[in-house]
Amino acid sequence: MSFGGQSSGAIERVVIVGGGTAGWMAAAALGAYLAGTGTRVTLIESSEIGTIGVGEATIPTIRRFYASLGMTDAEVMRACDATAKLGIRFVDWKPGTSFVHPFGRFGQDLRGIDFHHYWLKARQAGQAAPLDEYSLGAMLAREGHASVPVPNPPSQLSIFDWALHFDAARFAAHMRAFAERVGVIRIDARIADVALHGETGFIESVALDSGERIEGDLFIDCSGFRGLLIGEALGVGYQDWSHWLLCDTAFAVQSERAGEPPSCTTVTARTAGWQWRIPLRSREGNGIVFSSTYQGDEDARTELVSNIAGKLLMEPRKLRFTPGRRDVAWAKNCVALGLASGFLEPLESTSIALIETGIERLKQLFPDKGFDPAVVTEYNDQSAEEMERVRDFILLHYRLSTREGPFWDACRAMILPDSLSAKLDLWRARGAFLRYRWEMFSPASWLAIYGGFEHLPERIDPGVAAVDPAELARALAQMRAAVARTVADTPTHSEFLATVDGAATEPLRTSA
Ligand code: FAD
């Protein structure tokens, strides 16, 4: 079968444009996937242009991504100045309070009813502690401890997961070293022109500033915000979501380490957005993300700098972005990954995770030269839905915040996407979770945010009425005590990092 004038047959030449996190992750994964098939993978990047250089907090899927390439946690952590991330701590989103969104669950379900219904019942009777205290992941993060989860958790209370904070440039370099080992060819040059087929509009080649032309069958656009191929050459539009996601500017800066590294990312609400603190082993990454409509650059920059404990290692760097996504991530013979495919904002560290799922999806749907529309459509549908689900999860935080000020008022006043409104309605009505396809965040994550903001449902599961209140209070106290005991028995984050240094190349073992 052929499509768009292309002949069918196996893809022989994959050309990746861009050598940031997205480009080198794609090169490593596709290089490994296509090794031995005869398909050549080439990556073109311009050291003159450089990369965005931020993107240091991840979610646990990153560990599965590099494990699939045969890399261990210890190896990646040492190579990338990495620390453990057990969740995100939200400070002052509800003024004067903080809560953790852990990579794990809360409490223990009883009699087939989700834990949170019991927690809500006990709370109504004034007999429940904050939700965090029933979650091992949340409490490890809060108390600055870290470990590898036990392989076969004896109870739901032992379940948690972890991710990394890493130096983005070193992670890309690590991916590059792997990609080159599996045969990916790297070209350092600026792309000056893109040639399209006269009839089909497919990309035929890119022209380098040296005059050389690099031809390909499949092009992967990892050129960052500008979308050199998908946007500029193929004219695919961009859906601007700034009426929902109001933040559009950031300042990023590195600082010296101040104290013991926390085992979580800290995100603190500010005047017109929020500030991040990401602990690495040798330094910290900091930044403020804000809405330029509600705060001026100088004000935001000052707010950032005056809230960093360690000495600054550079001048804060300004970054502008338009939250949203490409109309389609795959057009003709070009698949966009990373910032070229869209960007929301970094609150839940989802951008690198979306690169991973994009790569995985491309492998699952890897085309031949026919570029069957069924494959392209499926890729685009999945990508769009996944991004919309992430958008809704990020929006939830702004919607539930009780902070005052014009920015925060605007976040609460906006008309939400129907998909999010339906979720909120169901939660309010019955404490239940509405689940869609291609959701990156599970009900436990939604619960972390609902519970953290104390945005609680009007009705809970009627089955909970069968449990004697005194018995319920006892069960909850036992869960809380079990979590506290495990936290006390778990190494501090610094001790955990020392075990990473001690580990050779074997997988890290649980130390709890
Ligand atoms: P880039 O890093 O911009 O790379 C683009 C590449 O294209 C470069 O190699 C460049 O040289 C090349 N290129 C461009 N034009 C040409 C040309 N003409 N010729 C040749 N080469 C060219 N993500 C997370 O997951 N976690 C976070 O904590 C996080 N924090 C963020 C904070 C901020 C403020 C921002 C803006 C983003 C954050 N992100 C985060 C997103 C993350 O930074 C990106 O997803 C990631 O870095 C991937 O970027 P990229 O590879 O798509 O683009």
Boltz pocket constraint, residues with backbone or C-beta under 6 A from the ligand:
constraints:
  - pocket:
      binder: B
      contacts: [[A, 17], [A, 18], [A, 19], [A, 20], [A, 21], [A, 22], [A, 23], [A, 44], [A, 45], [A, 46], [A, 47], [A, 49], [A, 50], [A, 51], [A, 52], [A, 53], [A, 54], [A, 55], [A, 56], [A, 57], [A, 58], [A, 168], [A, 189], [A, 190], [A, 191], [A, 192], [A, 222], [A, 223], [A, 224], [A, 225], [A, 228], [A, 250], [A, 252], [A, 287], [A, 289], [A, 319], [A, 321], [A, 337], [A, 338], [A, 339], [A, 340], [A, 346], [A, 349], [A, 350], [A, 351], [A, 352], [A, 353]]
      max_distance: 6.0
